[in-house]
Amino acid sequence: MADTQQVDAKAERKVARLAKQIDAFAKAHGGAEGQVAYIGERGARIVLVGEDGGWGDLVAPTYAIAEQAVEKSGITTHESFDGEFAAKVTTGPYEWKRMAGIQIGG
C-alpha cells in the first residue's frame, strides 16, 4: 500500500509541476491552448500554442498525467492539432530554415 501512495504522490507532484509550466507559458504568451498526444512508451506530449502565436511543448510520463496537468492549468484543449488551432502557430526564420534543411538533406 505504501508503494501505491508513493507513486500517487510522485504523479501528483509531476502534474503540479507541468501545470505550473503550462501556466507560465500561458502568462508569457497572453493565454494558451493545448493538445495532448500519446507518444508511446515515452508518455504524452502537451503541445501549447499561445495567443501571440508562440508555441512549445512538454512531455509527461503518462497520458493520464498530461491530461490532469492540462485540466489543472485550465487551458482550452483540442482533440487534434489542425484547423484554426494549428493556424494560430507563427513560424519564424529558425523554423523555416529547419524545414528547408530537412527537405534538402541539411
C-alpha positions as CSV (number, residue, x, y, z in Angstrom):
1,M,0.0,0.0,0.0
2,A,2.8,2.4,0.8
3,D,4.3,1.9,-2.7
4,T,1.0,3.0,-4.3
5,Q,0.9,6.1,-2.1
6,Q,4.4,7.0,-3.1
7,V,3.6,6.6,-6.8
8,D,0.4,8.7,-6.4
9,A,2.3,11.4,-4.6
10,K,5.0,11.4,-7.3
11,A,2.4,11.6,-10.0
12,E,0.6,14.5,-8.2
13,R,3.9,16.4,-8.0
14,K,4.5,15.8,-11.7
15,V,1.0,17.1,-12.5
16,A,1.5,20.2,-10.4
17,R,4.9,20.9,-12.0
18,L,3.6,20.5,-15.5
19,A,0.5,22.7,-14.7
20,K,2.8,25.4,-13.3
21,Q,4.9,25.2,-16.6
22,I,1.7,25.5,-18.6
23,D,0.6,28.5,-16.6
24,A,3.9,30.2,-17.0
25,F,3.7,29.6,-20.8
26,A,0.2,31.0,-20.9
27,K,1.2,34.1,-18.9
28,A,4.2,34.7,-21.2
29,H,2.1,34.4,-24.4
30,G,-1.2,36.2,-23.5
31,G,-3.0,32.9,-22.9
32,A,-2.7,29.4,-24.3
33,E,-4.5,26.4,-25.8
34,G,-3.2,22.9,-25.9
35,Q,-3.4,19.4,-27.3
36,V,-2.3,16.1,-25.7
37,A,-0.8,13.4,-27.9
38,Y,0.2,9.9,-26.9
39,I,3.8,9.3,-27.9
40,G,4.2,5.6,-26.9
41,E,6.3,4.4,-24.1
42,R,7.7,7.9,-23.5
43,G,4.3,9.1,-22.4
44,A,2.4,12.0,-23.8
45,R,3.3,15.3,-25.5
46,I,1.5,18.5,-24.5
47,V,1.6,20.9,-27.4
48,L,1.0,24.5,-26.3
49,V,0.1,27.4,-28.6
50,G,0.0,30.9,-27.2
51,E,-2.4,33.7,-28.2
52,D,0.6,35.5,-29.7
53,G,1.4,32.6,-32.0
54,G,4.3,31.3,-29.9
55,W,4.4,27.6,-29.3
56,G,6.1,25.0,-27.3
57,D,5.7,21.5,-25.8
58,L,6.1,19.5,-22.7
59,V,6.4,15.7,-22.2
60,A,4.6,13.9,-19.5
61,P,5.5,10.4,-18.4
62,T,1.9,9.2,-19.0
63,Y,-1.2,10.3,-20.9
64,A,-3.2,10.5,-17.7
65,I,-0.6,12.8,-16.1
66,A,-0.7,15.1,-19.2
67,E,-4.5,15.3,-19.1
68,Q,-4.5,16.1,-15.4
69,A,-1.9,18.8,-15.8
70,V,-3.8,20.4,-18.7
71,E,-7.0,20.2,-16.7
72,K,-5.4,21.7,-13.6
73,S,-4.0,24.6,-15.7
74,G,-7.4,25.4,-17.1
75,I,-6.4,26.0,-20.7
76,T,-8.6,25.1,-23.6
77,T,-7.7,21.8,-25.2
78,H,-8.2,20.4,-28.7
79,E,-8.6,16.8,-29.8
80,S,-6.2,17.2,-32.7
81,F,-3.6,19.7,-33.9
82,D,-5.3,21.1,-37.0
83,G,-7.7,23.7,-38.3
84,E,-7.9,27.0,-36.5
85,F,-5.8,25.8,-33.6
86,A,-2.8,24.9,-35.8
87,A,-3.3,28.1,-37.8
88,K,-2.6,30.1,-34.7
89,V,1.1,29.0,-34.7
90,T,3.5,31.5,-36.1
91,T,6.8,30.4,-37.5
92,G,10.0,32.4,-37.8
93,P,13.2,32.1,-39.7
94,Y,14.5,29.4,-37.5
95,E,11.6,27.0,-38.2
96,W,11.7,27.8,-41.9
97,K,15.4,27.1,-42.1
98,R,14.9,23.8,-40.2
99,M,12.2,22.7,-42.6
100,A,14.2,23.6,-45.6
101,G,17.2,21.8,-44.2
102,I,15.1,18.6,-43.8
103,Q,13.9,18.9,-47.4
104,I,17.4,19.4,-48.9
105,G,19.2,17.0,-46.6
106,G,20.8,19.6,-44.3
